[in-house]
């Protein structure tokens, strides 16, 4: 996984999610991930919760892009 070279502006500042492009046989999977120590939003700082919400809203407008909040890379594929 790598970070996006272009951070997205949000009301809480710049948001630079992790992302990857995966090829499996003939299928291409593009996803954006926000990896945190927990999936429980109540245990995250408010700024981190907002980044997850902004990221989800932003990337839902892109066809074929999956956005996931996760704790480990293995959950993504």
N, CA, C and O atoms as a GROMACS GRO file, in nm:
protein
  308
    1UNK      N    1   0.085  -0.117   0.000
    1UNK     CA    2   0.000   0.000   0.000
    1UNK      C    3   0.090   0.123   0.000
    1UNK      O    4   0.204   0.120   0.045
    2UNK      N    5   0.034   0.228  -0.051
    2UNK     CA    6   0.107   0.353  -0.058
    2UNK      C    7   0.012   0.467  -0.023
    2UNK      O    8  -0.110   0.450  -0.024
    3UNK      N    9   0.068   0.582   0.008
    3UNK     CA   10  -0.015   0.699   0.034
    3UNK      C   11  -0.033   0.777  -0.094
    3UNK      O   12   0.053   0.778  -0.182
    4UNK      N   13  -0.146   0.842  -0.103
    4UNK     CA   14  -0.177   0.923  -0.219
    4UNK      C   15  -0.080   1.040  -0.228
    4UNK      O   16  -0.052   1.105  -0.127
    5UNK      N   17  -0.026   1.068  -0.347
    5UNK     CA   18   0.064   1.183  -0.360
    5UNK      C   19  -0.007   1.316  -0.349
    5UNK      O   20   0.056   1.420  -0.327
    6UNK      N   21  -0.139   1.315  -0.364
    6UNK     CA   22  -0.218   1.438  -0.356
    6UNK      C   23  -0.316   1.428  -0.241
    6UNK      O   24  -0.414   1.354  -0.248
    7UNK      N   25  -0.289   1.503  -0.135
    7UNK     CA   26  -0.380   1.502  -0.022
    7UNK      C   27  -0.508   1.575  -0.058
    7UNK      O   28  -0.506   1.670  -0.137
    8UNK      N   29  -0.618   1.532   0.000
    8UNK     CA   30  -0.748   1.594  -0.022
    8UNK      C   31  -0.774   1.692   0.091
    8UNK      O   32  -0.753   1.660   0.208
    9UNK      N   33  -0.819   1.809   0.057
    9UNK     CA   34  -0.853   1.909   0.160
    9UNK      C   35  -0.986   1.873   0.224
    9UNK      O   36  -1.083   1.840   0.155
   10UNK      N   37  -0.992   1.880   0.356
   10UNK     CA   38  -1.115   1.858   0.431
   10UNK      C   39  -1.128   1.970   0.533
   10UNK      O   40  -1.032   2.044   0.555
   11UNK      N   41  -1.243   1.984   0.596
   11UNK     CA   42  -1.257   2.086   0.700
   11UNK      C   43  -1.161   2.067   0.818
   11UNK      O   44  -1.138   2.161   0.894
   12UNK      N   45  -1.105   1.947   0.834
   12UNK     CA   46  -1.011   1.923   0.944
   12UNK      C   47  -0.866   1.926   0.898
   12UNK      O   48  -0.775   1.897   0.976
   13UNK      N   49  -0.843   1.961   0.772
   13UNK     CA   50  -0.707   1.966   0.719
   13UNK      C   51  -0.689   1.867   0.606
   13UNK      O   52  -0.786   1.813   0.552
   14UNK      N   53  -0.564   1.843   0.571
   14UNK     CA   54  -0.535   1.754   0.459
   14UNK      C   55  -0.558   1.608   0.498
   14UNK      O   56  -0.528   1.566   0.610
   15UNK      N   57  -0.612   1.533   0.403
   15UNK     CA   58  -0.642   1.391   0.422
   15UNK      C   59  -0.568   1.314   0.315
   15UNK      O   60  -0.590   1.335   0.196
   16UNK      N   61  -0.480   1.225   0.356
   16UNK     CA   62  -0.395   1.150   0.265
   16UNK      C   63  -0.411   1.000   0.294
   16UNK      O   64  -0.331   0.943   0.368
   17UNK      N   65  -0.512   0.936   0.235
   17UNK     CA   66  -0.539   0.795   0.265
   17UNK      C   67  -0.439   0.701   0.199
   17UNK      O   68  -0.368   0.739   0.106
   18UNK      N   69  -0.436   0.578   0.248
   18UNK     CA   70  -0.358   0.472   0.184
   18UNK      C   71  -0.441   0.421   0.067
   18UNK      O   72  -0.564   0.428   0.070
   19UNK      N   73  -0.375   0.370  -0.034
   19UNK     CA   74  -0.448   0.315  -0.148
   19UNK      C   75  -0.366   0.206  -0.214
   19UNK      O   76  -0.246   0.196  -0.192
   20UNK      N   77  -0.432   0.126  -0.294
   20UNK     CA   78  -0.364   0.020  -0.368
   20UNK      C   79  -0.444  -0.017  -0.491
   20UNK      O   80  -0.566   0.001  -0.498
   21UNK      N   81  -0.374  -0.070  -0.586
   21UNK     CA   82  -0.433  -0.124  -0.707
   21UNK      C   83  -0.386  -0.269  -0.713
   21UNK      O   84  -0.266  -0.296  -0.719
   22UNK      N   85  -0.480  -0.361  -0.712
   22UNK     CA   86  -0.449  -0.503  -0.708
   22UNK      C   87  -0.499  -0.570  -0.834
   22UNK      O   88  -0.612  -0.547  -0.877
   23UNK      N   89  -0.415  -0.653  -0.892
   23UNK     CA   90  -0.453  -0.732  -1.008
   23UNK      C   91  -0.460  -0.878  -0.967
   23UNK      O   92  -0.365  -0.931  -0.909
   24UNK      N   93  -0.571  -0.941  -0.995
   24UNK     CA   94  -0.587  -1.083  -0.968
   24UNK      C   95  -0.644  -1.145  -1.095
   24UNK      O   96  -0.760  -1.121  -1.131
   25UNK      N   97  -0.562  -1.225  -1.163
   25UNK     CA   98  -0.596  -1.279  -1.294
   25UNK      C   99  -0.627  -1.163  -1.387
   25UNK      O  100  -0.540  -1.077  -1.408
   26UNK      N  101  -0.744  -1.157  -1.442
   26UNK     CA  102  -0.781  -1.049  -1.533
   26UNK      C  103  -0.852  -0.933  -1.462
   26UNK      O  104  -0.880  -0.830  -1.523
   27UNK      N  105  -0.879  -0.949  -1.334
   27UNK     CA  106  -0.956  -0.850  -1.259
   27UNK      C  107  -0.865  -0.747  -1.192
   27UNK      O  108  -0.761  -0.782  -1.135
   28UNK      N  109  -0.906  -0.621  -1.201
   28UNK     CA  110  -0.834  -0.512  -1.137
   28UNK      C  111  -0.920  -0.460  -1.023
   28UNK      O  112  -1.038  -0.430  -1.042
   29UNK      N  113  -0.861  -0.448  -0.905
   29UNK     CA  114  -0.933  -0.397  -0.789
   29UNK      C  115  -0.859  -0.275  -0.738
   29UNK      O  116  -0.740  -0.281  -0.708
   30UNK      N  117  -0.930  -0.163  -0.728
   30UNK     CA  118  -0.872  -0.040  -0.676
   30UNK      C  119  -0.943  -0.007  -0.546
   30UNK      O  120  -1.066  -0.002  -0.541
   31UNK      N  121  -0.865   0.014  -0.441
   31UNK     CA  122  -0.929   0.050  -0.315
   31UNK      C  123  -0.849   0.155  -0.240
   31UNK      O  124  -0.728   0.168  -0.257
   32UNK      N  125  -0.920   0.226  -0.158
   32UNK     CA  126  -0.863   0.327  -0.070
   32UNK      C  127  -0.891   0.279   0.071
   32UNK      O  128  -1.002   0.237   0.103
   33UNK      N  129  -0.790   0.286   0.156
   33UNK     CA  130  -0.806   0.235   0.292
   33UNK      C  131  -0.761   0.339   0.394
   33UNK      O  132  -0.666   0.414   0.373
   34UNK      N  133  -0.831   0.339   0.503
   34UNK     CA  134  -0.790   0.416   0.619
   34UNK      C  135  -0.761   0.314   0.727
   34UNK      O  136  -0.852   0.254   0.784
   35UNK      N  137  -0.634   0.295   0.756
   35UNK     CA  138  -0.592   0.194   0.853
   35UNK      C  139  -0.570   0.260   0.988
   35UNK      O  140  -0.487   0.351   1.002
   36UNK      N  141  -0.643   0.214   1.086
   36UNK     CA  142  -0.633   0.265   1.222
   36UNK      C  143  -0.615   0.148   1.318
   36UNK      O  144  -0.627   0.032   1.278
   37UNK      N  145  -0.588   0.178   1.443
   37UNK     CA  146  -0.566   0.073   1.543
   37UNK      C  147  -0.697   0.005   1.585
   37UNK      O  148  -0.694  -0.102   1.645
   38UNK      N  149  -0.809   0.066   1.553
   38UNK     CA  150  -0.939   0.011   1.590
   38UNK      C  151  -1.044   0.047   1.486
   38UNK      O  152  -1.033   0.150   1.418
   39UNK      N  153  -1.146  -0.036   1.475
   39UNK     CA  154  -1.261  -0.003   1.389
   39UNK      C  155  -1.368   0.070   1.469
   39UNK      O  156  -1.463   0.123   1.411
   40UNK      N  157  -1.353   0.073   1.599
   40UNK     CA  158  -1.449   0.139   1.689
   40UNK      C  159  -1.426   0.290   1.684
   40UNK      O  160  -1.332   0.342   1.744
   41UNK      N  161  -1.513   0.360   1.613
   41UNK     CA  162  -1.496   0.505   1.596
   41UNK      C  163  -1.498   0.581   1.727
   41UNK      O  164  -1.438   0.689   1.736
   42UNK      N  165  -1.564   0.529   1.828
   42UNK     CA  166  -1.570   0.600   1.956
   42UNK      C  167  -1.434   0.602   2.026
   42UNK      O  168  -1.414   0.681   2.119
   43UNK      N  169  -1.342   0.518   1.984
   43UNK     CA  170  -1.209   0.512   2.045
   43UNK      C  171  -1.106   0.595   1.969
   43UNK      O  172  -0.989   0.601   2.009
   44UNK      N  173  -1.148   0.660   1.861
   44UNK     CA  174  -1.058   0.742   1.782
   44UNK      C  175  -1.074   0.889   1.817
   44UNK      O  176  -1.180   0.932   1.863
   45UNK      N  177  -0.968   0.966   1.794
   45UNK     CA  178  -0.977   1.111   1.812
   45UNK      C  179  -1.079   1.165   1.713
   45UNK      O  180  -1.098   1.108   1.605
   46UNK      N  181  -1.143   1.274   1.748
   46UNK     CA  182  -1.246   1.334   1.663
   46UNK      C  183  -1.194   1.362   1.522
   46UNK      O  184  -1.264   1.337   1.424
   47UNK      N  185  -1.071   1.413   1.511
   47UNK     CA  186  -1.013   1.443   1.381
   47UNK      C  187  -1.003   1.316   1.296
   47UNK      O  188  -1.029   1.320   1.175
   48UNK      N  189  -0.965   1.205   1.356
   48UNK     CA  190  -0.953   1.079   1.282
   48UNK      C  191  -1.091   1.028   1.239
   48UNK      O  192  -1.106   0.977   1.128
   49UNK      N  193  -1.190   1.041   1.324
   49UNK     CA  194  -1.327   1.001   1.288
   49UNK      C  195  -1.376   1.081   1.168
   49UNK      O  196  -1.434   1.025   1.075
   50UNK      N  197  -1.352   1.211   1.171
   50UNK     CA  198  -1.397   1.297   1.062
   50UNK      C  199  -1.326   1.263   0.931
   50UNK      O  200  -1.388   1.266   0.825
   51UNK      N  201  -1.196   1.231   0.937
   51UNK     CA  202  -1.124   1.194   0.815
   51UNK      C  203  -1.185   1.068   0.753
   51UNK      O  204  -1.197   1.060   0.630
   52UNK      N  205  -1.222   0.973   0.835
   52UNK     CA  206  -1.285   0.851   0.785
   52UNK      C  207  -1.419   0.884   0.719
   52UNK      O  208  -1.450   0.833   0.611
   53UNK      N  209  -1.498   0.968   0.783
   53UNK     CA  210  -1.628   1.007   0.727
   53UNK      C  211  -1.612   1.084   0.597
   53UNK      O  212  -1.685   1.058   0.501
   54UNK      N  213  -1.518   1.178   0.592
   54UNK     CA  214  -1.493   1.255   0.470
   54UNK      C  215  -1.443   1.163   0.359
   54UNK      O  216  -1.487   1.173   0.245
   55UNK      N  217  -1.351   1.074   0.393
   55UNK     CA  218  -1.297   0.982   0.292
   55UNK      C  219  -1.405   0.894   0.233
   55UNK      O  220  -1.411   0.876   0.111
   56UNK      N  221  -1.489   0.840   0.318
   56UNK     CA  222  -1.598   0.754   0.271
   56UNK      C  223  -1.690   0.831   0.177
   56UNK      O  224  -1.727   0.781   0.070
   57UNK      N  225  -1.729   0.952   0.217
   57UNK     CA  226  -1.819   1.034   0.134
   57UNK      C  227  -1.752   1.072   0.002
   57UNK      O  228  -1.817   1.071  -0.102
   58UNK      N  229  -1.625   1.105   0.006
   58UNK     CA  230  -1.554   1.147  -0.115
   58UNK      C  231  -1.543   1.033  -0.216
   58UNK      O  232  -1.573   1.051  -0.334
   59UNK      N  233  -1.499   0.916  -0.169
   59UNK     CA  234  -1.471   0.807  -0.262
   59UNK      C  235  -1.595   0.729  -0.304
   59UNK      O  236  -1.586   0.649  -0.398
   60UNK      N  237  -1.708   0.749  -0.240
   60UNK     CA  238  -1.829   0.679  -0.286
   60UNK      C  239  -1.876   0.734  -0.420
   60UNK      O  240  -1.959   0.672  -0.487
   61UNK      N  241  -1.824   0.849  -0.459
   61UNK     CA  242  -1.859   0.909  -0.589
   61UNK      C  243  -1.779   0.852  -0.705
   61UNK      O  244  -1.804   0.887  -0.821
   62UNK      N  245  -1.684   0.764  -0.676
   62UNK     CA  246  -1.600   0.706  -0.780
   62UNK      C  247  -1.644   0.563  -0.809
   62UNK      O  248  -1.646   0.478  -0.719
   63UNK      N  249  -1.679   0.537  -0.933
   63UNK     CA  250  -1.722   0.403  -0.972
   63UNK      C  251  -1.603   0.308  -0.969
   63UNK      O  252  -1.496   0.338  -1.022
   64UNK      N  253  -1.622   0.192  -0.908
   64UNK     CA  254  -1.518   0.090  -0.907
   64UNK      C  255  -1.412   0.109  -0.802
   64UNK      O  256  -1.310   0.040  -0.804
   65UNK      N  257  -1.432   0.203  -0.709
   65UNK     CA  258  -1.334   0.225  -0.601
   65UNK      C  259  -1.399   0.186  -0.469
   65UNK      O  260  -1.506   0.236  -0.434
   66UNK      N  261  -1.333   0.097  -0.398
   66UNK     CA  262  -1.382   0.056  -0.266
   66UNK      C  263  -1.307   0.134  -0.159
   66UNK      O  264  -1.185   0.143  -0.164
   67UNK      N  265  -1.379   0.190  -0.063
   67UNK     CA  266  -1.318   0.261   0.050
   67UNK      C  267  -1.344   0.179   0.174
   67UNK      O  268  -1.459   0.142   0.202
   68UNK      N  269  -1.240   0.150   0.249
   68UNK     CA  270  -1.256   0.069   0.370
   68UNK      C  271  -1.178   0.128   0.486
   68UNK      O  272  -1.064   0.173   0.470
   69UNK      N  273  -1.239   0.125   0.602
   69UNK     CA  274  -1.174   0.157   0.728
   69UNK      C  275  -1.138   0.023   0.791
   69UNK      O  276  -1.226  -0.059   0.816
   70UNK      N  277  -1.011  -0.001   0.815
   70UNK     CA  278  -0.967  -0.131   0.861
   70UNK      C  279  -0.855  -0.120   0.964
   70UNK      O  280  -0.802  -0.012   0.988
   71UNK      N  281  -0.821  -0.232   1.024
   71UNK     CA  282  -0.711  -0.236   1.119
   71UNK      C  283  -0.590  -0.309   1.064
   71UNK      O  284  -0.481  -0.301   1.120
   72UNK      N  285  -0.610  -0.382   0.952
   72UNK     CA  286  -0.497  -0.455   0.894
   72UNK      C  287  -0.518  -0.477   0.745
   72UNK      O  288  -0.631  -0.489   0.698
   73UNK      N  289  -0.409  -0.481   0.674
   73UNK     CA  290  -0.412  -0.494   0.529
   73UNK      C  291  -0.480  -0.622   0.486
   73UNK      O  292  -0.549  -0.623   0.384
   74UNK      N  293  -0.465  -0.729   0.561
   74UNK     CA  294  -0.523  -0.857   0.524
   74UNK      C  295  -0.676  -0.852   0.507
   74UNK      O  296  -0.733  -0.933   0.435
   75UNK      N  297  -0.742  -0.758   0.573
   75UNK     CA  298  -0.887  -0.744   0.562
   75UNK      C  299  -0.929  -0.686   0.428
   75UNK      O  300  -1.048  -0.688   0.396
   76UNK      N  301  -0.837  -0.634   0.351
   76UNK     CA  302  -0.871  -0.561   0.230
   76UNK      C  303  -0.883  -0.650   0.108
   76UNK      O  304  -0.958  -0.617   0.015
   77UNK      N  305  -0.814  -0.761   0.105
   77UNK     CA  306  -0.818  -0.847  -0.014
   77UNK      C  307  -0.876  -0.983   0.017
   77UNK      O  308  -0.887  -1.067  -0.072
   0.00000   0.00000   0.00000
